[in-house]
Every structure is written in C-alpha cells, then in structure tokens.
Amino acid sequence: MINTKILSGIEASHALYDSLHERIKSLKDQGITPGLAAILVGEDPASQIYVRNKTKRFDSLGLKSDLYRLDKTVSEDEVLDLIAKINKDDNFHGILVQLPLPKHINSDKIIHAIDPTKDVDGFHPENAGLLSIGRPRFIPCTPKGIMFMLKHFKVELNGKHVVVIGRSNIVGRPVSVLSSLKELGNATVTICHSGTSDLKYFTQQADVIVAAMGSPEFLDASYIKEGACLIDVGINRILRDEKSKIVGDVNESSVTGKASSLSPVPKGVGPMTIAMLVENTVLSAELLLN
C-alpha cells in the first residue's frame, strides 16, 4: 500500500504569497498599489463567500480591493456601464466578475467587455487565444494554481500522461494546454468529458488526473493506476449523516493507499485559485510599467 501524500493548497498558496512580497514592495516603492475591482451580482451564498475570501486576502497583503454589490435585478447594460467605468480607472489593475450571473445577463458579453489587460480571471477571448498559442498573459486562476501546486510538490509532468476530466473554458481546456506546453509541462494530454465512452480506459493509463467534472466522489480506486497523482477540482455539497458536507470529484477514502498524491477538498485547489487571482493582479500592475 502506498503512503498517499496530501497536496495542501494552504501550504502551496503560502509559498506563492511569500514570493509576492518583494514584487508588491517594488510596486509600492514606485507609487503603485495593485488593485482589484470585484463585481458581485445578486445574493448567491456561495458567490458571496468566494468574493469575501478573495477580497480578505487582498486586504491581508496590503493590496487594494473594492467590492461592487449589484442587485440581482440589475440590467445587463448597467453591468456593462460599470465595467466600462472601471476599465478607465487607473486605480484598478484587475476586474473580477463573479460567476454565475443571473440568467438575464449574458456572461460572454460581460467577459468580452472587460479590458483584456485587466482580465485577471483570464477568460477574455484575447487572453484565451494568447494561452492557446503558448504566449499567455493572464492564465485562468484555477489552472494556473494547479500548475503551481504540481511544481511546488515536485510532481513531474515531462513525458507523463495527464488525463483531464472536463472541458470547460475555466478549468479543463486551459489546464490541458498548460500541461502540454513544452516550457511548462511537456506532458501528453488526453481530455475526457461527458461524451467519452470508456472513461476508465483513459484514466487507468494516467500518471496525473485532473478531475473537474462536478460529480461527487465519482472517481474511486477502480479508475486509477497505482501511483497516480490526483488533482481534485470538484466542489460538491452533499448531505451525509443529515449534515451538509463539501466533497470533491474524487472518492478520497477509496483512492488513499493507491494514489501517490492527492489534492484534498476543501483546502486543496481552492486556496490556489485565490492565490493566483492575487498573482495575476500583481502581474497586471507590473505589465503597466513595461
């Protein structure tokens, strides 16, 4: 039986924050405080928690963060007007629009309206295109956090087989590109999704699996080979023993002892996503100087 190593996002994120102190100090010495404008539409409890955690981290590092709370009945044009205003505000180097948005607001239209040089979520088509050709400006925060975590814990990707389960523009597609780029991962990458007919055929070959499918505790020991590294991106709320609990896409108890390493849920990929939002905002401020 393998002693499965837990890949702590808390540990890895603090390593990232430690590396940012000098960069933040250098910017402040030049009169620049990296700033984030966060836009929250409606009162979705999960979104409120996410945004609060993000802005708290900015505050703890002495960075600027302003939260714009908008009623769920706000019009699409009003959100676009606010983004246009922030695009022109030099106090903000990053803009975050917390997703999901209410159904009457077109998310793509909102994302396209953000100045690509302030798109610290990395969702704008211009930034997605730069990533696809191997010249990234802003990498989406969760995939960027996954890559940092793998490097921090010395998980080798070069020449390995990475299987990504999920093809979203937020996680699946960008992490597959990053893993395959010669300079970052140089791995052989397979993307699996809801149309994959025999998922186990691919996952049982994988050296590294990134699970981002949104299915609670789906991936058990039968899906992996011995010694595989598992990155669990899933955040699923379930009822267990009449209590609400957050679990990932990986069945942690099942894979422990067979997987070489595993990112837990919670306290795995989640803290890395926030850390990379901070890093992207600092990077945006630095790019203005060049």
C-alpha positions as CSV (number, residue, x, y, z in Angstrom):
1,M,0.0,0.0,0.0
2,I,1.3,3.5,-1.0
3,N,1.5,6.3,1.6
4,T,-0.6,8.8,-0.3
5,K,0.7,12.3,0.0
6,I,-1.8,15.2,0.6
7,L,-1.1,18.2,-1.7
8,S,-2.1,21.0,0.6
9,G,-3.3,24.1,-1.2
10,I,-2.7,26.1,2.1
11,E,1.0,25.2,2.0
12,A,1.4,25.9,-1.7
13,S,-0.5,29.2,-1.6
14,H,1.6,30.5,1.3
15,A,4.7,29.7,-0.7
16,L,3.2,31.8,-3.5
17,Y,2.4,34.7,-1.2
18,D,5.9,34.6,0.2
19,S,7.3,35.0,-3.3
20,L,5.0,38.0,-3.9
21,H,6.1,40.2,-1.0
22,E,9.2,41.6,-2.9
23,R,7.1,42.2,-6.1
24,I,4.4,44.1,-4.1
25,K,7.0,46.1,-2.3
26,S,8.8,47.1,-5.5
27,L,5.5,48.3,-7.0
28,K,4.6,50.3,-3.9
29,D,8.1,51.9,-3.9
30,Q,7.1,53.2,-7.3
31,G,3.7,54.5,-6.0
32,I,1.6,51.6,-7.3
33,T,-0.7,49.5,-5.2
34,P,-2.2,46.6,-7.1
35,G,-5.9,47.0,-7.1
36,L,-8.9,44.6,-7.8
37,A,-12.4,45.6,-8.6
38,A,-14.8,42.7,-7.8
39,I,-18.4,42.8,-9.1
40,L,-21.0,40.6,-7.4
41,V,-24.5,40.4,-8.8
42,G,-27.2,39.0,-6.6
43,E,-27.0,37.2,-3.3
44,D,-25.9,33.7,-4.1
45,P,-24.4,32.4,-0.8
46,A,-21.5,30.5,-2.4
47,S,-20.6,33.5,-4.6
48,Q,-20.6,35.8,-1.5
49,I,-18.3,33.5,0.3
50,Y,-15.9,33.3,-2.6
51,V,-15.7,37.0,-3.1
52,R,-15.3,37.7,0.6
53,N,-12.4,35.2,0.8
54,K,-10.8,36.8,-2.2
55,T,-11.1,40.4,-1.0
56,K,-9.9,39.4,2.5
57,R,-6.7,38.0,1.0
58,F,-6.1,41.2,-0.9
59,D,-6.6,43.2,2.3
60,S,-4.2,41.0,4.3
61,L,-1.4,41.7,1.7
62,G,-1.9,45.4,1.8
63,L,-3.5,45.5,-1.7
64,K,-6.5,47.5,-2.8
65,S,-9.8,45.7,-3.4
66,D,-13.2,47.2,-3.9
67,L,-16.4,45.2,-4.0
68,Y,-19.3,46.4,-6.1
69,R,-22.5,44.7,-5.0
70,L,-25.4,44.8,-7.5
71,D,-28.9,43.7,-7.1
72,K,-30.0,40.5,-8.9
73,T,-32.5,42.6,-10.9
74,V,-29.7,44.9,-12.3
75,S,-29.8,45.2,-16.1
76,E,-27.1,43.9,-18.4
77,D,-26.4,47.5,-19.6
78,E,-25.9,48.7,-16.0
79,V,-23.2,46.0,-15.5
80,L,-21.6,46.9,-18.8
81,D,-21.6,50.6,-17.8
82,L,-19.9,49.7,-14.5
83,I,-17.2,47.7,-16.3
84,A,-16.6,50.5,-18.8
85,K,-16.0,52.8,-15.9
86,I,-13.6,50.5,-14.1
87,N,-11.7,49.8,-17.4
88,K,-10.8,53.5,-17.4
89,D,-9.9,53.7,-13.7
90,D,-6.1,53.5,-13.2
91,N,-6.5,52.5,-9.5
92,F,-7.7,49.1,-10.6
93,H,-5.4,46.6,-12.3
94,G,-7.8,43.7,-12.2
95,I,-11.5,43.2,-12.7
96,L,-13.3,40.2,-11.4
97,V,-16.9,39.5,-12.3
98,Q,-18.1,36.7,-10.0
99,L,-19.9,33.9,-12.0
100,P,-22.5,32.6,-12.4
101,L,-24.6,35.7,-13.3
102,P,-28.4,35.9,-13.3
103,K,-29.9,34.3,-16.5
104,H,-31.0,37.6,-18.0
105,I,-27.3,38.7,-18.2
106,N,-25.2,37.3,-21.0
107,S,-21.9,36.1,-19.3
108,D,-20.0,36.1,-22.6
109,K,-20.9,39.7,-23.3
110,I,-19.8,40.7,-19.8
111,I,-16.5,39.0,-20.1
112,H,-15.8,40.4,-23.5
113,A,-16.4,43.9,-22.1
114,I,-13.5,43.7,-19.7
115,D,-10.3,45.3,-20.8
116,P,-8.1,42.3,-21.7
117,T,-5.2,43.9,-19.8
118,K,-7.3,43.9,-16.6
119,D,-8.9,40.4,-17.2
120,V,-7.2,38.8,-14.2
121,D,-9.5,35.8,-14.4
122,G,-8.1,35.1,-17.9
123,F,-11.5,34.5,-19.5
124,H,-11.4,37.1,-22.2
125,P,-11.0,35.7,-25.8
126,E,-7.8,37.6,-26.3
127,N,-6.2,36.0,-23.2
128,A,-7.6,32.6,-24.1
129,G,-6.1,33.0,-27.6
130,L,-2.7,34.0,-26.2
131,L,-2.7,31.0,-24.0
132,S,-3.6,28.7,-26.9
133,I,-0.6,29.8,-28.9
134,G,1.7,29.4,-25.9
135,R,2.2,33.1,-25.1
136,P,-0.1,33.6,-22.1
137,R,-0.7,36.9,-20.5
138,F,-3.2,36.0,-17.8
139,I,-3.8,32.3,-17.2
140,P,-7.2,31.4,-15.6
141,C,-6.6,31.2,-11.9
142,T,-7.6,27.6,-11.1
143,P,-5.4,26.0,-13.9
144,K,-2.6,28.3,-13.0
145,G,-2.9,27.3,-9.4
146,I,-2.9,23.6,-10.3
147,M,0.3,24.0,-12.3
148,F,1.9,25.9,-9.4
149,M,0.8,23.2,-6.9
150,L,2.3,20.4,-9.1
151,K,5.6,22.3,-9.4
152,H,5.7,23.1,-5.6
153,F,5.2,19.5,-4.7
154,K,7.6,18.3,-7.4
155,V,5.1,16.3,-9.4
156,E,6.9,15.6,-12.7
157,L,4.9,16.2,-15.9
158,N,7.6,16.0,-18.5
159,G,6.9,12.9,-20.6
160,K,4.0,11.8,-18.4
161,H,0.4,11.2,-19.4
162,V,-2.1,13.7,-18.0
163,V,-5.8,13.0,-18.2
164,V,-8.1,15.9,-17.7
165,I,-11.8,15.1,-17.0
166,G,-13.8,18.1,-18.0
167,R,-13.6,20.5,-21.0
168,S,-14.8,23.9,-19.5
169,N,-13.1,27.1,-20.6
170,I,-12.5,27.8,-16.9
171,V,-10.5,24.6,-16.0
172,G,-10.4,21.7,-18.4
173,R,-9.3,23.3,-21.6
174,P,-6.7,25.7,-20.1
175,V,-5.1,23.1,-17.9
176,S,-4.8,20.8,-20.8
177,V,-3.0,23.4,-22.8
178,L,-0.7,24.3,-19.9
179,S,0.2,20.7,-19.3
180,S,1.2,20.2,-22.9
181,L,3.2,23.4,-23.4
182,K,6.9,22.4,-23.7
183,E,8.0,25.2,-21.3
184,L,5.5,24.3,-18.5
185,G,4.5,20.7,-18.6
186,N,5.6,18.9,-21.8
187,A,3.1,16.1,-21.0
188,T,1.0,14.1,-23.3
189,V,-2.6,15.2,-22.6
190,T,-6.0,13.5,-23.0
191,I,-9.2,15.4,-22.4
192,C,-12.2,13.3,-21.3
193,H,-15.8,14.5,-20.9
194,S,-19.4,13.5,-20.9
195,G,-19.1,12.1,-24.4
196,T,-16.2,9.8,-23.5
197,S,-17.5,6.3,-24.0
198,D,-14.9,4.4,-21.8
199,L,-13.5,6.7,-19.2
200,K,-11.7,4.0,-17.3
201,Y,-9.7,3.1,-20.4
202,F,-8.0,6.6,-20.3
203,T,-7.8,7.2,-16.5
204,Q,-6.2,3.8,-15.8
205,Q,-3.3,4.9,-18.1
206,A,-2.9,8.3,-16.5
207,D,0.1,9.4,-14.4
208,V,-1.8,12.5,-13.4
209,I,-5.6,13.0,-13.4
210,V,-7.2,16.4,-13.1
211,A,-10.8,15.8,-12.1
212,A,-13.1,18.7,-12.9
213,M,-16.5,17.1,-13.7
214,G,-18.7,18.1,-10.8
215,S,-19.7,14.6,-9.7
216,P,-19.4,14.0,-6.0
217,E,-16.8,11.3,-5.1
218,F,-17.1,9.8,-8.6
219,L,-13.5,8.8,-9.1
220,D,-12.7,5.8,-7.0
221,A,-9.7,3.4,-6.9
222,S,-11.1,1.4,-9.8
223,Y,-10.4,4.3,-12.2
224,I,-6.7,4.9,-11.4
225,K,-3.5,3.0,-11.7
226,E,-1.2,2.6,-8.7
227,G,0.9,5.6,-8.1
228,A,-1.2,8.2,-10.0
229,C,-1.3,11.8,-8.8
230,L,-4.9,13.1,-8.4
231,I,-5.8,16.8,-8.6
232,D,-9.4,17.2,-7.4
233,V,-11.1,20.4,-8.7
234,G,-14.6,19.4,-7.8
235,I,-16.6,21.3,-5.2
236,N,-19.9,19.4,-4.4
237,R,-22.2,19.9,-1.5
238,I,-23.8,16.7,-0.3
239,L,-25.9,15.5,2.7
240,R,-24.2,12.9,4.9
241,D,-25.5,11.8,8.2
242,E,-28.0,14.6,7.9
243,K,-25.2,17.1,7.7
244,S,-24.1,19.2,4.8
245,K,-20.6,18.5,3.6
246,I,-18.3,19.6,0.8
247,V,-16.7,16.9,-1.2
248,G,-14.7,16.7,-4.4
249,D,-15.0,14.6,-7.5
250,V,-12.5,12.0,-6.1
251,N,-13.5,9.4,-3.5
252,E,-10.7,10.2,-1.1
253,S,-11.1,7.2,1.1
254,S,-11.2,4.8,-1.9
255,V,-8.0,6.1,-3.6
256,T,-5.9,6.6,-0.5
257,G,-3.3,3.9,-0.5
258,K,-3.3,3.5,-4.3
259,A,-2.7,7.1,-5.4
260,S,0.8,8.6,-4.9
261,S,-0.7,12.0,-4.1
262,L,-4.0,13.8,-3.8
263,S,-5.2,17.4,-3.5
264,P,-7.9,17.4,-0.8
265,V,-11.3,19.1,-0.9
266,P,-11.5,21.5,0.8
267,K,-8.1,23.2,1.2
268,G,-6.6,21.9,-2.0
269,V,-7.2,23.7,-5.3
270,G,-9.5,26.3,-3.8
271,P,-6.8,28.3,-1.9
272,M,-4.6,28.2,-5.1
273,T,-7.3,29.8,-7.1
274,I,-7.4,32.8,-4.8
275,A,-3.6,33.0,-4.7
276,M,-3.4,33.1,-8.4
277,L,-6.0,35.9,-8.6
278,V,-3.6,37.9,-6.4
279,E,-0.6,37.0,-8.5
280,N,-2.4,37.9,-11.8
281,T,-3.4,41.3,-10.3
282,V,0.2,42.0,-9.3
283,L,1.3,40.9,-12.7
284,S,-1.2,43.3,-14.3
285,A,0.3,46.2,-12.3
286,E,3.8,45.1,-13.4
287,L,2.9,44.9,-17.0
288,L,1.8,48.6,-17.0
289,L,5.3,49.6,-16.2
290,N,6.8,47.8,-19.2
